[in-house]
Amino acid sequence: MLRLPAFELAQPETIEAACALFAEHGERAMIVAGGTDLLPNLKHELYDIDVVIALAGIPALDDIEMQGHGLSIGAMTPLARVAASPDVRSHAPALAQAASLVAGPQHRTMGTLGGNVMLDTRCQWINQSHFWRQALGYCLKKDGSVCHVVEGGKKCVAAASNDSAPALMSLGAKLVFTTTDAERSLPIEDLWVSDGIYNKSSKPGEILTRIVVPLSDSRHRGAYGKLRDRGSIDFPLLGCAVRLDLDDEGIISDCDLVMVALQARPTRVKKIAESLNGVRIGTPEFEAAVEEVARRAHKQCKPLDNIPGDMDYRRRMIPVYVRRTLLAAAEGGGPVHHI
């Protein structure tokens, strides 16, 4: 049986108190939201810390509000509420769908949107017990100097595996980080860096407090597709978020496509607007454009042997899921997932 290591649990009741604790303890402290990922990682001895700062006792971080031209979601809002929210389903369908596909029902009840955004990278060589990792000689991400994914690799390629990340990127979301003396807003695409050891640009002492999704002036449709072995519980073998903005005649005026579970940061498929913009959905031209985008995605996205699942199979499934998710978005349908 894996046991939690000894640590002090701090339970602040305000954002200010949480920030003060985080500043006081520095690298020896970690933030816990729902705990669905952090606690198993602590049992696996992936972190060396003294203090865990729980945000569950801060009511101001658990809400969904329409504010001006944006949808404001507290970082501690449970994923189940995000998935069920009429406002999120209406204005950010890809996000609602992505939240609905995270793990299983119990995890979505405990897990939070902020926790999913800040999810640590994952790799089949690191998310194991300490005994298993020690027998292997550890790896670049923790305690070792060898990458077991890329022979001779000098950079960790553990994968971003958070379902909400591509959906929020496709929507142009902004993140609000708070410290003891300041608050800053960061475009979510600027959060990620290509380093699997720590794939975020957040600064020491910062706590993610809110996620803001801007509202589109045009008709908006979106969808999220997720490849996994089982219909629940599993992290994505591949995640795909689509955003389509339409004019009054159903012609695409803007679009975005973001993938996850490939490398250390979510991956935006480039130049899809060249194929989709100006095309009316539901026409042969749209079907041809979808095929071209699927081809581009397959060319640009190259899975690594960093998460469970055959990487050649995952690559073959990229155009399949891009195609399915684009069509689901155009039709205003639900999430795409493998069972």
N, C-alpha and C positions, 0 to 999 in steps of 0.2 A: 504494500500500500504506500502510495506517495503522500507525504505529509507536508503541510505548509511550514516553512521556516519561521523562526521567531521574529516578530516585528511589532512595533508600536502602532496601534490604530488610532489615528486622529479623526475626529468627526466634527469639523467646523459647521457652523450654522449660517454663515454668510460668506459671500465671495471674497470679501476683504480678509476675513480670518483664514480662509483657505490659501490665498495668495501669500499671506504673512508666514504661514507654516511652510509653504513651498520654498519661499526665499530663505527661511531660517535653516532648513535642513539640506537644501541644494541637491547634489547628486545622490545623497543617501535617502532620498524620498521619492515616492512615485504616487501618481494620482490614480485612484480607482473610481470608475463610474459604475457600471453594472457588475463588473468583475468576471464576466463570462470568459474572457481571454487572459486577463492578468493573473487570476488565481491559479489556473492550470500551469501558466508559465512560471509562477513562483514555486509551485511544487516540483517543476522540472529544474529548478535552480538556475534559471536563465538570467536572473537579476540579483545583484548584491545590494540590498537596501536595509535600512533600519526602521523607516517610517512609511506607512501607507496612509495617504490622506483621502478619505472618503468624501465624495461630493453629494451623497444621497440625501443629506440633511439640509440642503440649500434649495428651498422652494422656488426661488427666482430662476433657477436653471431648468425648470421643467414646465415648458409651455409652448404653444404654437399660436402665433398671432399674425394677423395681417397688419402691416405697418407701412403706410404710404404706398410706395411702389415695390414693396418687397414682402416676402413671407419669412418671418423671423421665428426660428426654432431654437429653444433652449438646448444646450448641449446634453443635459440630463434627461431629455424627453425619451421615453422608451421607444424602441423601434416598432413595437406593436401599435403604439399610438400614431406614430408617423405614417405607418402603412394604412391605418384606418381613417386618418383625418380627411374629411371632405375637402378642406382647403388644399392639402398636399396632393390629393388625388386629382383635383381639378387643375391646379396651376403647375404641378411638378409630378406628372404621372410616372415618369421613369424613377424618381426617387421613392414614391410610394411602392412601386413594384419591387425595387431593389430591397427596400426595408422588409417587404413581405417575404422575401426569399432568404434572408439571413438565418442560417442555422435552423432551429426548430422553435415551436411555439413558446416553450419555457425560456429559451435564450432571448427571444424577441421581447418577452415580458420584462426580463431583467436587463438585457443589453440596451444601450442608449445610442442615439445618433452620434453624439460627440465621441463616445467610446469607439464606435465603428470607424469614424473619420481618423482617429488617432491610433488605430490598430497597428500593432507592431508587424513588421514583415515576417513572413513564414517561409520555412524551407524544410524539406523532409530530412535534412541532415542536422537541423537544430532543434526542432520541436519534438524532442525525445527526452527520455529520462537522463539524469546526469550519468548514471552507470553506463547507459548505451553510448552516450557521447564520449565519455572517457575511454571506452574500449576502442573507439574509432580514432582517438587522438584529437578530439574536438574539431573546431573549424574556425574560419575567419571571424564569424560573428561573435563567438564567445570562446575565449580561453585558448584558441589555437591559431595556427598560421597557415593552414591549408584550406583551399576551397575544394570541396568534393563534387561541385557541379561543373566548374570550369578548371580543367587540369592546369596548374600553374597560375591560376587566376590570382590577381592582387587586389581585387575589389569584390566585396560581397554582393551576390546576386539573389539573395533571398527576396521573395516576391511580395509585392503589395497584394493583399487578398481581401480588401474591404469592399463589399458590394456597393456601399453608398458612394464611394469615391468617384467612379466614372459617371454616375448619374449627376452628382453635384458639379463635376467639371463640365459636363455637357450643358448644364443650366447656368454656368457662369456664377456660381455661388461665391460668397465671401465669408470668411471666418473671422470672428471677433475673439482676440486673445486679450486676457487681462493679467496685469501684474499688480504689485503693491502700489505703484504710483502712475500707472498709465494703462491705456487701452488702445489697441491698434486693430485695424481691419486689413485682412490679407486675402487677395484673390486665391481661391483654393488651388488653382493650378500652380501658384507660386509656393505652395506648401511643400511640394514633393521635390526630392533630390534623388539622384541615381546612386544611392549607397544603401545597400541592404542592411548594414549594421544599424543605421538610423536614417530613415528616408525622409526626414522632415526638416524644414528650415526654421521651425519654432525655436524661440530663444529660451535660455535657462530661466526658470521661474514663471514662465507664461502658462496660463491655464486657458484652454479653449472654453468659452462661455456661451457663444451663440453661433448659429449658422444662418446666414441670410441669403435667400434665393430671390433674385430680382424677377419681377413679373414681366412677361413679354407683352409688347404692344400688339403683336399679331396673333393669329390663331396658332396655338401651340399644341403639338402632339409629341409624345415621347414613349419609350418602352425600354425595358431592361431584359436582357437574355442571360441566362446562367446555365453553364454546363457543369454538372457534378454527377458523381456515381449514384447517389441516392437522392430521392425527392426531398429530403430534409437533412438537417444536421451538418452536412458537409460544407467546407469552404469551397469557393469556386475553382474549378479546373480552368475556367475561362469565364469572364464576365464582359458584357457588351451593352453599353448605354447609347441610345439614339435620341437626338432632338431634331424635330422638324418644325420650322415656322412656316405657316401658310398664309397666303393672302385670301381675299374673299372668294376667289375663284378656284381655290385649292391648288394654287401653284406655289412651289417651294421657294421661299425668299431667303432662307438661311437654314443651316443645318450643322450638326456636329455628331461625331462618333468617337467614343472613348472606350478603350479596352482595359481590363485589369487581370491580374494573376499571370502576367507574362514576365515581368521584371520588377525592379525595386520601386518603380513609380508607375502610376497609370499611364497608358499610352494613347495619345490622340492620333487617329488615322488622318493622314495629311491629304489635302487637296480633294476632299470628297465634294466640296461645293462646286468644283469644276464639272462634276457629273450630275449633281442633283438640282442645283439652283436653276430656276426658270422652268422646271419640269412639272407638269400637272400630275398629281397622284392618280393612280388607277388607270393609267394609259400605257400602251406598249412602250412609249418612250421612258416612262417611269420604271417599268420592269427591266429595260435595258440598262438604265442608269444604276439600278440596284445591283445588277450583275457586275457592272464595272466597279462599283464601290467594294463589293465582295472580293473582286480580284485584287484591288489595291490593298485591302486589309490583309489578305493572304500574303501578299508580297512584302508588306512592311512589318508584320507581326511575326516574331519567331520565338515560340516558347522554348524554355530551357528545362533541363532536368532538375528543377529546383523545388517542385511540389509533386505529390503523388500523382500518378497517371502518366501514361505513355506520351512523351512530348510530340512524337510524330502524329499520333491520333489527335492530340489537342490542336496541332497546327492544321490538320485536315478539317477540323470542326470550325475553324475561324470563319471561312466564307459561308458555311452553313448557318452559323449563328448570326453573323452580320446580315445575311439575307432574311432570315426569319424575323429578326428584331426590327429591321427596317420596314418590313411588310406589316408587322404588328403595330408599329408606330403609325404608319400611314392609315391603317384601318381603325385606329383608336382602341385597339384590343388590350388584353391583359399581358402579364409577364410571360416570357418564353423560358421554359426550363426543361431539362431532360429528366425523365423518370424511367 
